[in-house]
Amino acid sequence: MEFTIGRKTYSLTSEQVETCMRDVTPEGGRSGRRHFVVIGKREYPITQVLPEVLGLSRADVTTYRARDILKRLGFEVIERAA
């Protein structure tokens, strides 16, 4: 799948995301977090994944954009009440 973040186009597959996140520990604590994505039976804060996979700063990817991209890649996105 191709998408643009900050005027740069990226190409990414769900397999690439799974491979990259396989050895990454989900950031701890759910305090203040509403959006999670399930990758390999683990829940990651949604804003952790794309910056990790693409080598971007967290400031480069909004929660809305990360949620949209990860859903389009076929990942389960969980939204919890605040």
Wavefront OBJ file of the C-alpha trace (Angstrom):
o trace
v 0.000 0.000 0.000
v 1.251 3.486 -0.810
v 0.539 6.567 1.292
v 2.012 9.999 1.912
v 3.211 11.500 5.169
v 4.786 14.947 5.163
v 5.044 15.124 1.369
v 6.961 11.846 1.206
v 5.426 8.711 -0.293
v 5.895 5.382 1.450
v 5.108 1.840 0.371
v 4.318 -0.627 3.139
v 2.760 -4.062 3.583
v 1.229 -5.639 6.656
v 3.992 -8.248 6.567
v 6.649 -5.538 6.774
v 4.902 -4.010 9.792
v 4.641 -7.400 11.523
v 8.297 -8.187 10.853
v 9.505 -4.817 12.100
v 7.373 -4.881 15.267
v 8.130 -8.529 16.137
v 10.989 -7.632 18.501
v 9.613 -4.275 19.672
v 8.104 -4.161 23.143
v 4.780 -2.329 23.349
v 5.115 0.872 25.315
v 3.808 0.429 28.818
v 0.821 1.997 30.436
v -2.587 2.650 29.066
v -3.036 5.850 30.992
v -4.324 8.537 28.667
v -4.192 6.314 25.589
v -7.316 5.564 23.581
v -6.093 3.942 20.376
v -4.258 0.636 20.100
v -3.404 -1.665 17.215
v -3.087 -5.436 17.491
v 0.053 -6.846 15.892
v 1.057 -10.428 16.575
v -1.375 -10.760 19.490
v 0.145 -7.722 21.221
v -1.442 -4.307 21.644
v 0.685 -1.339 20.668
v -0.205 2.318 21.153
v -1.200 3.375 17.671
v 1.297 6.233 17.618
v 4.206 3.853 18.340
v 3.937 1.719 15.218
v 4.384 3.883 12.110
v 7.219 5.996 13.538
v 8.997 2.767 14.519
v 8.467 1.094 11.141
v 9.206 4.141 8.989
v 11.925 5.748 11.133
v 9.897 8.908 11.654
v 9.445 11.242 14.572
v 6.222 10.861 16.537
v 5.425 14.447 15.622
v 5.306 13.447 11.938
v 2.335 11.065 12.315
v -1.044 11.975 13.775
v -3.174 9.416 15.571
v -5.870 9.814 12.907
v -3.413 9.175 10.068
v -1.780 6.205 11.809
v -5.191 4.674 12.539
v -6.280 5.071 8.919
v -3.114 3.560 7.458
v -3.026 0.622 9.859
v -6.707 -0.161 9.271
v -6.147 -0.077 5.515
v -3.267 -2.516 5.989
v -5.726 -4.867 7.683
v -4.780 -4.485 11.338
v -7.339 -4.474 14.128
v -7.536 -1.038 15.708
v -9.043 -0.739 19.168
v -10.516 2.471 20.527
v -11.229 2.558 24.227
v -13.275 5.071 26.113
v -11.184 7.732 27.795
l 1 2 3 4 5 6 7 8 9 10 11 12 13 14 15 16 17 18 19 20 21 22 23 24 25 26 27 28 29 30 31 32 33 34 35 36 37 38 39 40 41 42 43 44 45 46 47 48 49 50 51 52 53 54 55 56 57 58 59 60 61 62 63 64 65 66 67 68 69 70 71 72 73 74 75 76 77 78 79 80 81 82
